[in-house]
Amino acid sequence: MIKKYKTVQNWLPFEKILENGTIKLKNNSYVKILKISPINFNLKSNLEKETILNSYKVFLKTCNFDIQILIQSNKEDLSRHILKIENNCLNQKENIQNISKKYIQFIQEINQKRKSSSKNFYILIKEIPENKKQKINEEIEKINCDKLNEKYFKIKESLSRCGNLVIQYETKQEVEKIINSFLNSRKELNII
């Protein structure tokens, strides 16, 4: 008897990624990924903070649909920055080279102590067709994509009031890259 193994494709819930960047799941629902570029709340005045919080409350009230918030942390790779500093100080005077070496040592120590990382913020929105058993055709697919776009504009409008930038991924390639970054995050973090 030959043992059959499941592939990663069997395990993932995706049926396909549409050309417009919408993900169609195996259960016939649709998902759109939005990237959020947040503001630095700590740098705002008390009045600005209060305004932002009120805008965020409005966001939560107006989004009468489910959302999923994902935060992806990536360990910072300082090697390019360090290489750039080293290259810039090659033809400099000795005191500039010493300062550059001390600076490189300083940022390496800080990075090692604090384990610096960058964070990406995403919101996933989902559209579940009214009749999930119905055979999906292009017209039904378009209706569901339009409903996702309505949700996107609602989120964009609300979060823009808070000062955030909301970006939707509009191509199949962009979505594949994001999904790949989540599935291969250990590799990107050099933890293999």
Secondary structure, 3 states (H helix, E strand, C coil): CCCCCCCHHHHCCEEEECCCCCEEECCCCEEEEEEEECCCHHHCCHHHHHHHHHHHHHHHHHCCCCEEEEEEEEECCCHHHHHHHHHHCCCCCHHHHHHHHHHHHHHHHHHHHHCCEEEEEEEEEEECCCCCCCCCCHHHHHHHHHHHHHHHHHHHHHHHHCCCEEEECCCHHHHHHHHHHHHCHHHHCCCC
